Amino acid sequence: MGLSLLELVVEGQYSQLREVLGSQGEELGQVDREGNTALHLAIEGGQYNMAVLLLNKGSPLEARNGQGLNPLQVTPSLPPSL
């Protein structure tokens, strides 16, 4: 058995994620134990190409994790300019 949708995002496996989303119609609403969807994880991990792919496939932008945050609210802060 292959990796789950969430595992592919966490491990940065873009090509495999694209293949899985194209062939299996993988469930975009899967969540981890903190309630994060694949889109939460992609954005939080700075995997923006994956985030775009997930959004294009219909990943819910309004989904809230266990802390009540949507994917845009978990965007990492950029470091201050020097």
C-alpha atoms as one frame of an Amber mdcrd trajectory, in Angstrom:
protein
   0.000   0.000   0.000   1.278   3.475  -0.847   1.533   6.550   1.279  -1.605
   8.429   2.292  -2.391  11.855   0.905  -1.244  13.457   4.160   2.023  11.502
   4.181   2.796  12.533   0.606   2.391  16.205   1.534   4.483  15.937   4.695
   7.255  14.143   2.804   7.175  16.611  -0.105   6.357  13.946  -2.693   4.859
  16.298  -5.315   5.012  13.888  -8.264   3.397  11.083  -6.297   0.757  13.453
  -4.896  -0.106  14.595  -8.399  -0.396  11.002  -9.558  -2.581   9.962  -6.620
  -4.893  12.945  -7.032  -5.203  12.274 -10.756  -5.903   8.559 -10.592  -7.644
   7.701  -7.350  -9.752  10.721  -6.520  -8.164  10.658  -3.075 -10.287  12.140
  -0.289  -9.197  15.765   0.168 -10.921  16.058   3.536  -8.585  13.629   5.347
  -7.184  15.058   8.579  -4.266  14.231  10.860  -4.597  13.956  14.639  -4.471
  17.764  14.991  -7.285  18.143  12.465  -5.034  19.464   9.692  -5.979  18.711
   6.095  -3.397  18.128   3.377  -3.816  21.799   2.441  -3.022  22.918   6.013
   0.115  20.781   5.957   1.232  21.944   2.523   0.895  25.629   3.403   2.394
  25.265   6.867   5.346  23.363   5.382   5.951  25.926   2.659   4.981  23.411
  -0.052   3.226  26.021  -2.188   3.219  23.993  -5.422   1.422  21.249  -3.528
  -1.011  23.779  -2.068  -1.880  25.043  -5.560  -2.345  21.471  -6.782  -4.617
  20.659  -3.836  -6.663  23.832  -4.372  -7.017  23.061  -8.081  -8.314  19.608
  -7.150 -10.938  21.116  -4.812  -9.288  20.995  -1.405 -11.500  22.954   1.004
  -9.955  26.323   1.862 -12.505  26.885   4.624 -11.609  23.682   6.521 -10.646
  24.324  10.145  -8.120  22.295  12.117  -8.299  21.377  15.799  -7.226  24.912
  16.762  -9.994  26.427  14.637  -7.583  27.711  11.974  -8.142  27.526   8.227
  -5.205  26.781   5.901  -4.401  30.446   5.286  -4.131  31.050   9.012  -1.307
  28.514   9.380   0.899  30.268   6.823   4.389  30.553   8.290   5.630  34.023
   9.087   8.350  35.411   6.899  11.556  36.367   8.709  12.078  40.110   9.144
  14.320  41.800   6.595  17.859  42.501   7.732
